[in-house]
Amino acid sequence: MDPIIDIRGLTKTYAGGFTALKGVDLSVKKGEILALLGPNGAGKTTLIGIVCGTVTPSGGTVLVDGHDHRKEWRAARSRIGLVPQELSTDAFESVWSAVRFSRGLFGRPRDDAFLEQLLRDLTLWDKRKAKILELSGGMKRRVMIAKALSHDPDILFLDEPTAGVDVELRRDMWEMVHKMRARGVTIVLTTHYIEEAEEMADRVAVIRSGEIVVVDETRSLMRQLGRKTLTLNLTEPLSEVPPDLAEWAPRLADGGHELIYEFDTKAEHTGVPSLLRRMTDIGVGFKDLGTRQSSLEDIFVDLVHKREDA
């Protein structure tokens, strides 16, 4: 199956000479949720802007459902809904007028029943007659989401959609994402809440300094790159790590009451059995132990640091 978004050799250099994207290749599968992660300034918003037609690339190609995003921009853009980071809408319009006008911009026929259900899903129906300037920041964010979904797009870009919003909106947002995904809508999101990406995304793409560092399924990424942490609750506290344990490079925590050992889950030898044997040999006892799998955030930080050190 052809990808619904196919990006090849995408570059962007701004007038001041700053290169935001450096030959990005990325494919997005139809119906998946892809999380695009990266530190501030990595190129996430520029990449989204190019695909959505709000930023002009310096080079490369973008196909949206088979349509060239520059040569066939109308067909490509009509398939996309965008919820940008910044709140930008006509403050003097009513909620209903803004959402209905947005649908019309994409040449979609009038469908008040569809828009009513959309506003109800976003808890906006009771505010449909209110002017946008009268709304709270969270409600304005809901309007931006409603505008992005007004033409029933096949692809939805969510650029930091839950940054600075209330818990209720975040919950409503992800409920709607689940419903859209069930209908076959493709969703690309950027977020600083990495736990959201870990829970929601089928795949994760990590971008750093304008380059894609890795793209993989979320579970596979955690399995391949993740590390486990072994925590040993010591019978007696230690003031320092015994020299006999140096080859494992453990560290002390909780005032010397815990010994922490990190190991690679994909390594042929994790070192755990030999560590425990050596501890027994030198008389370091423990009364309990536990392991913790690395989170996606741990992996993300590790990938970024490796890229910086390269």
C-alpha positions as CSV (number, residue, x, y, z in Angstrom):
1,M,0.0,0.0,0.0
2,D,1.3,3.4,-1.0
3,P,1.9,5.8,1.9
4,I,-0.7,8.6,2.3
5,I,2.2,11.1,2.9
6,D,5.5,10.5,1.1
7,I,8.4,13.0,1.8
8,R,11.6,12.7,-0.1
9,G,14.8,14.8,0.2
10,L,12.9,17.7,1.8
11,T,15.1,20.8,2.6
12,K,14.4,24.2,3.9
13,T,16.9,27.1,4.2
14,Y,15.5,30.4,5.3
15,A,16.6,33.8,3.9
16,G,18.9,34.4,6.8
17,G,20.9,31.3,6.0
18,F,19.4,29.0,8.7
19,T,18.8,25.5,7.4
20,A,15.8,24.0,9.2
21,L,15.5,20.8,7.2
22,K,18.3,18.7,5.7
23,G,17.1,16.2,3.2
24,V,14.2,14.7,5.2
25,D,12.8,11.4,4.0
26,L,9.6,10.3,5.8
27,S,6.6,8.1,4.8
28,V,3.3,8.1,6.8
29,K,1.0,5.1,6.4
30,K,-2.7,5.5,5.8
31,G,-4.7,5.2,9.1
32,E,-1.8,5.3,11.5
33,I,-0.9,7.7,14.3
34,L,2.7,9.0,13.9
35,A,4.3,11.0,16.7
36,L,7.0,13.5,15.5
37,L,9.3,14.1,18.4
38,G,12.2,16.5,18.7
39,P,13.6,19.3,20.8
40,N,12.7,23.0,20.2
41,G,14.2,24.1,16.9
42,A,14.5,20.6,15.5
43,G,12.4,21.3,12.4
44,K,9.0,19.8,13.5
45,T,6.9,22.9,12.8
46,T,8.7,23.6,9.5
47,L,8.2,20.1,8.3
48,I,4.5,20.3,9.1
49,G,4.2,23.7,7.5
50,I,5.6,22.5,4.2
51,V,3.3,19.5,4.0
52,C,0.3,21.7,4.9
53,G,1.3,24.3,2.3
54,T,2.0,27.2,4.7
55,V,5.8,27.1,4.2
56,T,7.7,26.9,0.9
57,P,10.4,24.2,0.7
58,S,13.9,24.8,-0.7
59,G,14.0,21.4,-2.3
60,G,12.5,17.9,-2.3
61,T,9.1,16.5,-2.9
62,V,5.9,15.8,-0.9
63,L,3.1,13.6,-2.1
64,V,-0.2,13.8,-0.2
65,D,-2.4,10.8,-1.2
66,G,-0.5,10.7,-4.5
67,H,-0.9,14.5,-5.1
68,D,2.2,16.7,-5.4
69,H,1.8,19.3,-2.7
70,R,3.0,22.1,-5.0
71,K,1.7,21.2,-8.5
72,E,-1.6,19.9,-7.2
73,W,-1.8,22.0,-4.0
74,R,-5.6,22.3,-3.9
75,A,-6.1,18.5,-4.1
76,A,-3.3,17.9,-1.6
77,R,-4.4,20.6,0.9
78,S,-8.1,19.5,0.8
79,R,-7.1,16.2,2.4
80,I,-5.4,17.8,5.3
81,G,-6.6,19.4,8.6
82,L,-4.1,21.4,10.6
83,V,-4.3,22.4,14.3
84,P,-1.3,24.8,14.6
85,Q,0.5,25.7,17.8
86,E,-0.6,29.3,17.7
87,L,-4.2,30.4,18.3
88,S,-5.2,32.4,15.2
89,T,-8.8,33.0,14.2
90,D,-11.2,35.9,13.7
91,A,-12.0,37.0,17.2
92,F,-15.2,38.8,16.2
93,E,-16.8,35.8,14.5
94,S,-19.1,33.5,16.2
95,V,-18.0,29.9,16.8
96,W,-20.6,28.6,14.3
97,S,-19.7,31.1,11.6
98,A,-15.9,30.4,11.9
99,V,-16.3,26.6,11.6
100,R,-18.9,26.8,8.8
101,F,-16.7,29.3,6.9
102,S,-13.7,27.0,7.3
103,R,-15.6,24.1,5.8
104,G,-16.6,26.3,2.8
105,L,-12.9,27.2,2.2
106,F,-12.3,23.7,1.1
107,G,-15.2,23.6,-1.2
108,R,-17.2,21.2,0.9
109,P,-21.0,21.3,0.6
110,R,-23.0,22.7,3.6
111,D,-23.6,20.0,6.2
112,D,-24.9,21.5,9.4
113,A,-25.6,18.1,11.0
114,F,-21.9,17.1,10.6
115,L,-20.8,20.5,12.1
116,E,-23.2,20.2,15.0
117,Q,-21.9,16.8,15.9
118,L,-18.4,18.1,15.6
119,L,-19.1,20.9,18.0
120,R,-20.9,18.6,20.4
121,D,-17.9,16.3,20.4
122,L,-15.7,19.2,21.4
123,T,-18.1,20.5,24.0
124,L,-18.6,23.7,21.9
125,W,-22.3,23.4,21.0
126,D,-23.5,25.5,23.8
127,K,-20.9,28.2,22.7
128,R,-21.8,28.1,19.0
129,K,-23.3,31.6,19.1
130,A,-20.5,33.2,21.2
131,K,-17.9,35.4,19.7
132,I,-14.5,33.8,19.8
133,L,-13.0,36.8,21.7
134,E,-15.3,36.0,24.5
135,L,-13.9,32.5,25.0
136,S,-11.3,31.2,27.3
137,G,-7.9,30.0,25.9
138,G,-9.0,26.4,26.2
139,M,-12.3,27.0,24.3
140,K,-10.4,28.9,21.6
141,R,-8.2,25.8,21.2
142,R,-11.3,23.7,20.8
143,V,-12.5,26.1,18.0
144,M,-9.1,25.7,16.2
145,I,-9.6,21.9,16.4
146,A,-13.2,22.2,15.1
147,K,-12.0,24.4,12.1
148,A,-9.3,21.8,11.3
149,L,-11.9,19.0,11.2
150,S,-14.7,21.0,9.6
151,H,-14.0,19.6,6.1
152,D,-13.7,16.0,7.3
153,P,-10.0,15.6,6.3
154,D,-8.3,12.3,5.6
155,I,-5.1,13.5,7.4
156,L,-4.9,15.5,10.6
157,F,-1.8,17.4,11.8
158,L,-1.8,18.2,15.5
159,D,1.1,20.6,16.3
160,E,1.4,20.6,20.1
161,P,-2.4,20.3,20.4
162,T,-2.5,19.9,24.2
163,A,0.2,22.4,25.2
164,G,-1.2,24.6,27.9
165,V,-4.7,23.3,27.8
166,D,-6.9,21.9,30.6
167,V,-7.2,18.3,31.5
168,E,-10.8,18.1,30.2
169,L,-9.8,19.3,26.8
170,R,-6.9,16.9,26.7
171,R,-9.2,14.0,27.5
172,D,-11.8,15.2,24.9
173,M,-9.0,15.6,22.3
174,W,-7.7,12.1,22.7
175,E,-11.1,10.6,22.6
176,M,-11.7,12.3,19.3
177,V,-8.3,11.1,18.0
178,H,-9.3,7.5,18.8
179,K,-12.7,8.0,17.0
180,M,-11.0,9.5,14.0
181,R,-8.3,6.8,13.9
182,A,-11.1,4.2,14.0
183,R,-12.6,5.8,10.9
184,G,-9.3,5.5,9.0
185,V,-8.0,9.1,9.5
186,T,-4.2,9.4,9.5
187,I,-2.9,11.5,12.3
188,V,0.5,13.2,12.7
189,L,1.2,14.8,16.0
190,T,3.9,16.7,17.7
191,T,3.9,16.9,21.5
192,H,6.1,17.7,24.5
193,Y,4.0,15.3,26.5
194,I,6.0,12.2,25.6
195,E,3.7,9.9,27.6
196,E,1.0,10.9,25.1
197,A,3.1,9.8,22.2
198,E,3.9,6.5,24.0
199,E,0.2,5.8,24.7
200,M,-1.3,7.0,21.4
201,A,1.2,6.6,18.6
202,D,1.7,3.5,16.3
203,R,5.1,4.8,15.2
204,V,7.5,7.5,16.4
205,A,9.8,9.6,14.2
206,V,12.6,11.5,16.0
207,I,13.9,14.7,14.4
208,R,17.1,16.5,15.4
209,S,18.7,19.5,13.8
210,G,16.6,19.1,10.7
211,E,17.3,15.4,10.2
212,I,15.3,12.3,11.0
213,V,17.2,10.3,13.5
214,V,15.0,7.3,13.7
215,V,11.6,6.1,12.6
216,D,10.1,2.9,14.1
217,E,7.1,1.4,15.7
218,T,6.6,2.6,19.3
219,R,6.8,-0.8,20.9
220,S,9.7,-1.9,18.6
221,L,11.6,1.3,19.4
222,M,11.3,0.7,23.1
223,R,12.2,-3.0,22.7
224,Q,15.3,-2.3,20.6
225,L,16.6,0.8,22.2
226,G,15.2,0.6,25.7
227,R,17.2,-0.1,28.8
228,K,16.1,-1.7,32.0
229,T,17.0,-0.4,35.4
230,L,17.6,-3.0,38.2
231,T,17.0,-1.5,41.7
232,L,18.3,-3.5,44.7
233,N,17.1,-2.6,48.2
234,L,20.2,-3.3,50.3
235,T,20.1,-5.0,53.7
236,E,22.6,-2.5,55.0
237,P,23.3,0.9,53.5
238,L,26.6,1.6,51.7
239,S,28.7,4.7,51.8
240,E,30.3,4.0,48.4
241,V,30.1,1.4,45.7
242,P,32.5,-1.5,46.5
243,P,35.5,-1.7,44.1
244,D,34.6,-5.3,43.4
245,L,31.5,-4.1,41.6
246,A,33.2,-1.5,39.5
247,E,32.9,-3.4,36.2
248,W,29.1,-3.2,36.4
249,A,29.2,0.6,37.1
250,P,26.3,0.6,39.5
251,R,25.3,3.7,41.5
252,L,24.0,4.3,44.9
253,A,20.6,6.0,45.7
254,D,18.4,6.7,48.6
255,G,21.2,7.5,51.0
256,G,23.1,4.3,50.1
257,H,20.0,2.1,50.7
258,E,19.6,1.3,47.0
259,L,22.0,0.0,44.4
260,I,21.0,0.9,40.8
261,Y,22.2,-1.0,37.8
262,E,21.3,-0.2,34.2
263,F,21.5,-2.8,31.5
264,D,20.8,-3.1,27.8
265,T,17.8,-5.3,27.1
266,K,19.1,-6.4,23.7
267,A,22.5,-7.3,24.9
268,E,23.6,-11.0,24.8
269,H,24.7,-10.8,28.4
270,T,22.8,-8.3,30.6
271,G,25.3,-8.7,33.5
272,V,22.5,-9.2,36.1
273,P,23.3,-12.8,37.2
274,S,27.1,-12.1,37.5
275,L,26.4,-8.9,39.4
276,L,24.2,-10.7,41.9
277,R,26.8,-13.5,42.3
278,R,29.5,-11.0,43.0
279,M,27.4,-9.2,45.5
280,T,26.9,-12.5,47.4
281,D,30.6,-13.3,47.2
282,I,31.6,-10.0,48.8
283,G,28.8,-10.0,51.4
284,V,26.5,-7.2,50.1
285,G,23.0,-8.4,50.8
286,F,19.7,-7.1,49.5
287,K,16.1,-7.7,50.7
288,D,14.2,-6.8,47.6
289,L,14.7,-6.0,43.9
290,G,12.8,-4.6,41.0
291,T,13.2,-3.6,37.3
292,R,11.9,-0.8,35.3
293,Q,11.7,-0.6,31.5
294,S,12.9,2.7,29.9
295,S,10.1,5.0,28.9
296,L,9.9,6.6,25.5
297,E,11.1,9.8,27.1
298,D,14.3,8.0,28.3
299,I,14.9,6.7,24.8
300,F,14.2,10.1,23.1
301,V,16.7,11.9,25.4
302,D,19.3,9.2,24.8
303,L,18.8,9.4,21.0
304,V,19.1,13.2,21.0
305,H,22.3,13.1,23.2
306,K,23.9,10.5,21.0
307,R,23.2,12.7,18.0
308,E,24.8,15.7,19.7
309,D,27.9,13.7,20.6
310,A,28.3,12.2,17.1
